[in-house]
Amino acid sequence: MAAKASAQVISMRGAGYYSSNTVGAKAVIDKAGGLVADALAAMTIKPSKAPFSVCDYGAADGGTSLDLMRRVAKIVRAGAGDRPIALTYTDLPHNDFSALFRLTQGLLGDQAKKPLAETPGLYIFGSGTSFYRQIVPDGTLNLGFSATAMHWLSKRPGLIADHVQAVGASPEEQALFRKQAMADWETILLHRARELAPGGKLVLANFCADEKGRYLGHTGGVNMFDEFARHWRALRQKGRITDAEYANATFPQFYKTPDEFAAPFRDKGSKVAKAGLRLDHISTAVTKCPYAADFRKHGDAATFARAYVPTLRSWSETVFAGALDPKRSPQERAAIVDAFYGAYEADVAKSPEGHAMDYVHCFMVMTRNGGR
Ligand SMILES: C[S@@+](CC[C@H](N)C(=O)[O-])C[C@H]1O[C@@H](n2cnc3c(N)ncnc32)[C@H](O)[C@@H]1O
């Protein structure tokens, strides 16, 4: 399939739907909490009038990282008294920042917890700027964090003829996506290297293809991306979508291996190494799908399907909806997308065994040289 630059718009579902349907993503962030705490402990944060600056890159509605940010504030307070904390949430411009602000202000979400915005001396900002650009000024960032976001490429380097994600692409198609992903990774790191203050740290939890070849939704049971492709193909076979719409559903994503993540750091002559960014830690971990775990407890297939498919929908819907011909009416597009996820849900309800969206992450900690 010929390479085609993409003007595709991706986003998570809004109005707080994202964080209320992604319990697993929160579990990943909580898992990264130990690395964040260690990174902060290694920094010797001193009292100062200058804010301690934190960024959450690709935060979606911010709901999944609220507890982590509470933890960060507590650690900074313990080390630096009432030093102000500037917390900038970043995501793409069309992200539902209103839901993010409502969640952080306590107007949405868990009402039992004190709103993050009520933390004294914590100032919340939002930036609708891609992490493929510089977001905060040079040398001002103390802690950068990002979870489950940097597998989204800056652009789609081509279409995948008979699958929806690079994991099911032909070797030639896959090579195009890998090349884009490696160039994008360098761009992300070079911008962060400029943003970080000397001694500042970056803690990232990125989707990956791990040492055993596992990746999101492919850890031994039914392969989730193959299922997406199968149900999308079925719509084409029924004549519900066109060939062009079928091919157009290509996720602009790539899952790098730990070696690919580490490559810019292992080459001492790389732009990233020269920019002063050092890799302190890299590891991988699988986070079990909470919906499949619940199913093992309650055993009700329909309940499992009703809970499981919405979590898939929360992050994948724009790719399928965006693949449809814009000449179709919004109602028609919505009906096709509903039919697509409806078929997936019916299938899971009928044969639930093996369905699970286990998360496979590469956890990394980096330091900007120059501090202690
Ligand atoms: C799966 S959500 C993760 C949200 C949250 N960090 C978490 O772990 O629960 C991925 C987020 O990355 C955002 N994203 C994708 N590409 C991005 C980019 N180039 N710049 C900033 N955010 C991006 C998406 O809009 C989405 O909100």
The ligand as an SDF file (V2000), in Angstrom:
LIG
                    3D

 27 29  0  0  0  0  0  0  0  0999 V2000
   -3.9680    5.7010   26.2700 C   0  0  0  0  0  0  0  0  0  0  0  0
   -3.9790    7.4030   26.6360 S   0  0  0  0  0  0  0  0  0  0  0  0
   -2.9930    7.4440   28.0900 C   0  0  0  0  0  0  0  0  0  0  0  0
   -3.4900    8.4440   29.0710 C   0  0  0  0  0  0  0  0  0  0  0  0
   -2.7660    8.4240   30.4030 C   0  0  0  0  0  0  0  0  0  0  0  0
   -1.3970    8.8780   30.2580 N   0  0  0  0  0  0  0  0  0  0  0  0
   -2.7940    7.0460   30.9880 C   0  0  0  0  0  0  0  0  0  0  0  0
   -1.7420    6.3910   31.0370 O   0  0  0  0  0  0  0  0  0  0  0  0
   -3.8680    6.6120   31.4270 O   0  0  0  0  0  0  0  0  0  0  0  0
   -2.8850    8.0670   25.4100 C   0  0  0  0  0  0  0  0  0  0  0  0
   -2.9200    9.5890   25.3250 C   0  0  0  0  0  0  0  0  0  0  0  0
   -1.8260   10.0300   24.5370 O   0  0  0  0  0  0  0  0  0  0  0  0
   -2.2670   11.1410   23.8000 C   0  0  0  0  0  0  0  0  0  0  0  0
   -1.3620   11.3890   22.6940 N   0  0  0  0  0  0  0  0  0  0  0  0
   -1.1870   10.6800   21.5650 C   0  0  0  0  0  0  0  0  0  0  0  0
   -0.2870   11.2750   20.7710 N   0  0  0  0  0  0  0  0  0  0  0  0
    0.1190   12.3920   21.4190 C   0  0  0  0  0  0  0  0  0  0  0  0
    1.0330   13.4260   21.1090 C   0  0  0  0  0  0  0  0  0  0  0  0
    1.6920   13.4340   19.9660 N   0  0  0  0  0  0  0  0  0  0  0  0
    1.2190   14.4060   22.0140 N   0  0  0  0  0  0  0  0  0  0  0  0
    0.5390   14.4140   23.1810 C   0  0  0  0  0  0  0  0  0  0  0  0
   -0.3410   13.4560   23.5360 N   0  0  0  0  0  0  0  0  0  0  0  0
   -0.5550   12.4640   22.6580 C   0  0  0  0  0  0  0  0  0  0  0  0
   -3.6550   10.7600   23.3690 C   0  0  0  0  0  0  0  0  0  0  0  0
   -4.3910   11.8870   22.9450 O   0  0  0  0  0  0  0  0  0  0  0  0
   -4.1600   10.1230   24.6470 C   0  0  0  0  0  0  0  0  0  0  0  0
   -4.8150   11.0520   25.4610 O   0  0  0  0  0  0  0  0  0  0  0  0
  1  2  1  0
  2  3  1  0
  2 10  1  0
  3  4  1  0
  4  5  1  0
  5  6  1  0
  5  7  1  0
  7  8  2  0
  7  9  1  0
 10 11  1  0
 11 12  1  0
 11 26  1  0
 12 13  1  0
 13 14  1  0
 13 24  1  0
 14 15  1  0
 14 23  1  0
 15 16  2  0
 16 17  1  0
 17 18  1  0
 17 23  2  0
 18 19  1  0
 18 20  2  0
 20 21  1  0
 21 22  2  0
 22 23  1  0
 24 25  1  0
 24 26  1  0
 26 27  1  0
M  CHG  2   2   1   9  -1
M  END
$$$$
